[in-house]
Amino acid sequence: QLQLVESGGGLVQPGGSLRLSCAASELTSDYYVIGWFRQAPGKEREGVSGISSSSSSTNYADSVKGRFTISRDNAKKTVYLQMNSLKPEDTAIYYCAARLGGISFPSLASYEYDYWGQGTQVTVSS
């Protein structure tokens, strides 16, 4: 069973940056698509970004395009989410998720993902 562990969350001022990490118990190339999702209090979970197994395809929600960058290092079994120019509305619990799919396009639909981490809190506040 694939296990995912997020880290890197914390408190940051508006305009600041954070890098989230998602460490997987296995991240064999050609197997898993990885997505980042977030859920703010009182709101539904939303897709933030996704990356295909070989990094050939990435996907971003409109709300984070140009500010967030997703990447992966399969040798380290880790996927990263670099978050720049953070805004208060980015405050949420961030989750990484995985699904088998190889080179398929990384959807931001949460129902397509089978494995989930426990989440890491990101708070953007002055």
N, C-alpha and C positions, 0 to 999 in steps of 0.2 A: 504494500500500500504506500503510495507516494505521500510524503509528509512535507509540509511547507511551513517555514518559520520566518515571519517578517521582523525587521528591526530598522532602527534609524529614525523613528518618530520622535516628536518632542515639541517644545514650545519655541516659536520663532516669531519675530516681529514682521509686520507687513513689509513686503519687498525683499525679504530674506530668502534663504535657500535651505533645502534639506535633501538628503539622498536616502531613499528607502532601499532596503535590500530584502530579497526573498530567497532564502536558502532552501534548496530542495534536497530530499534524501537521495534522489536520483534525477538526473536531467539529461538523459541520453539524447543526443541529437537525433532528429527525425521522429521523435516521439511526442513531445509535449509543446502545446501552445500555452503561453503564460499571459494572464491578464491581471491588471490592477483595477480594483474597485474601491469605492469609498461609500461610507454611510454616515451622514450627519444626523444629529438628534432630531427625531420627528420626521425624517425624510426617508425615502426609499433608497435602496442601494443603487448606485449608478456606476457604469463602466467608465474608467478613466483612460486606460491605455492597454494595448495588447501587443504581443510580439510573437512571430512565428518561430518554429523550432530552430531554424537556421539564421534567424534575424533578417531574412530577406523581405519580410513584410512587417510593418508596424501600423498601428491604428491609434488615433487619439480622439477623445471627446472634444467638441468645439470649444468647450470652456477652458481647456488646458493647452490647446494648440499654440505652439510658439513659446510656451513656458516650461512644459514638462518634456522630458526625453526618456524613453525606455530603452534599455539595452540588456544584453545577457552575455554571460561568460560561461559557456557549457563546461569548460574545464574546471571551473570553480563551482559549478552547479548553482549558480546565483543569477538572479535577474535584478536589475536596478531600476529605480525610478528617480531620476534627477528632477527636482522641483525647484524652479527659480521664480522670482517675482511673485512670491506667494501672497495671497489675498486672504482676508478673514473668511471669505466664503469657501476657502479650501479646507477649512477646519472640519475634520471628520476622522473616523476610524478607517484606516486604509488596509485593505485585504489583498493578498495575492491569491490567485487561483490558477489551476492547471487543467488542461484537458488533452486527451490524446487527439492528435490531428495533424501532426507532422508539419507539412508545408502549407496547410490551409490558412486562409486569411484569419487573422486574430479578431474575432468578433468581440464586441463589448456587451453582449447579452449574457447576464449572469447565469441563466438557466442552462447554458451550453457547457458550463464548467463543472467538473466532477470533484475536484479536490480543492480544499480551502485551508488557508492559514488562520491563525487566531486573531490576527489584526494588530495594528500598531496605531496609537493615537497621534494625530498631527493637530496642533493648535496654533493658529496664526492670530496673534493679538499683541497690541502694544501695551 
